[in-house]
Amino acid sequence: MAVALDQAVADFTAQATNGQQVSLSALKGKQVVIYFYPKDSTPGCTTEGQGFRDRHAEFAAANTVIFGVSRDSLRSHENFKCKQEFPFELISDADESLCQLFDVIKLKKLYGKEYMGIDRSTFLIDKEGVLRQEWRGVKVPGHVDAVLAAAQALNKA
């Protein structure tokens, strides 16, 4: 079953960079931003990741942890994270279990070819594990600012 606004998100465990196992239940008491992106080291995904990197301290001040998710391998994620100096972990979702939970796999077109890919999306989960805000079909410019403002407002609520 896919996530829904104002509903608890099903607990999950996923493999992330730095050899970490990430589980939603272990993050109780913190807000969580999970952003899904199509592919490591591509222009839009790099720009989006850099935006979260550059505002990381402000997210941390709002008691919010950030995770980037794509279907790329952990090795690809480690290289991408290191090259871009991301202060947050990247989750490898090669089996698409998180993608399915958050319903982000969509039919896309590139140069006239259709394929199933990740629809750039971001989710804000509150301290109790409830989905409070979602952004789907994200355009990168200005997106991180909108997510940060929502995280700060939710932290004050």
ABEGO torsion letter per residue (X at the ends): XBBBBGBBBBBBBBBBBGGBBBBAAAABGBBBBBBBBABBGBAAAAAAAAAAAAAAAAAAAAGBBBBBBBABBAAAAAAAAAAAGBABBBBBBAAGAAAAAAGABBBBBBGGBBBBBBBBBBBBBBAAGBBABBBBGBBABGAAAAAAAAAAAAAAX
